[in-house]
Amino acid sequence: MNKSELPYQIEKTLLRLLKKASYDSSFRKLCLSDPRLAFRQCSNVDLPEGMNIKFVEENQSIQKEDHMLVFTLPAFDEGQLDDEELDSITGCSIAIAQSAVTCID
C-alpha cells in the first residue's frame, strides 16, 4: 500500500472497529485497554508511529494528551446482528453509525 492510501485505510479500519465495539463486549474492552491492538485486529495495517488513538465510553471524561485522537465508542447493543447474520436475512449490509470524534493537540 502506498502512503496516499493510508488515510483511507485508517478511516475504513476505524469505522469497522467502532461498529464491532458496538456489539462485541470483549472487543470493546480491548478497545479501551489496548487501542493499538484493537486497531491491528481490524486491519492489516499498524497505526503510523506518532499517531495515538484512545477510545472512551460515552460519559467518560477526556484528559488532554498531546497528539491524541479520541473516539467515543457507540452505544453497546447486545441484540444487534453482525454483518453476516444480517446479510443472511436481508441480503444487504448494515449502515455504520456515526461516532463522536475529538481531536486533542
C-alpha positions, 0 to 999 in steps of 0.5 A: 500500500502506498502512503496516499492510501493510508488515510483511507485505510485508517478511516475504513479500519476505524469505522469497522472497529467502532461498529464491532465495539458496538456489539462485541463486549470483549472487543470493546474492552480491548478497545479501551485497554489496548487501542493499538491492538484493537486497531491491528485486529481490524486491519492489516495495517499498524497505526503510523508511529506518532499517531495515538488513538484512545477510545472512551465510553460515552460519559467518560471524561477526556484528559488532554494528551498531546497528539491524541485522537479520541473516539467515543465508542457507540452505544453497546447493543447486545441484540444487534446482528453482525454483518453476516447474520444480517446479510443472511436475512436481508441480503444487504449490509448494515449502515455504520453509525456515526461516532463522536470524534475529538481531536486533542493537540 
